[in-house]
């Protein structure tokens, strides 16, 4: 059946003119969502949760059992460490390597510094 004929028959049956559906005007909302998250201050919180979830993968099993990221504050990742010896090891040996790994994964502006805290 011809589309024009079908539209005319439906219009007569309904008693109203048949208007074709408008073309697809859908737009991606990714940019809008990021903008709203940024304005609400949630974008940093989401990145913080992503970092917490990836911590074990980034630092390895042993260090993950003895440390945990607590907060991401203005580009500084605060990590709580359970033992003084592990704190020393992280601060003196691993800090730079971990920072580079985190920056590679999450971006240099997201994690600019790491601070280790006992507790």
Secondary structure by P-SEA (a helix, b strand, c coil): ccaaaaaaaaaaaaccccccccccccccaaaaaaaaaaaacaaaaaaaaaaaaaccccccaaaaaacccccccccbbbbbbccaaaaaaaacccaaaaaaaaaaacccccccccccccc
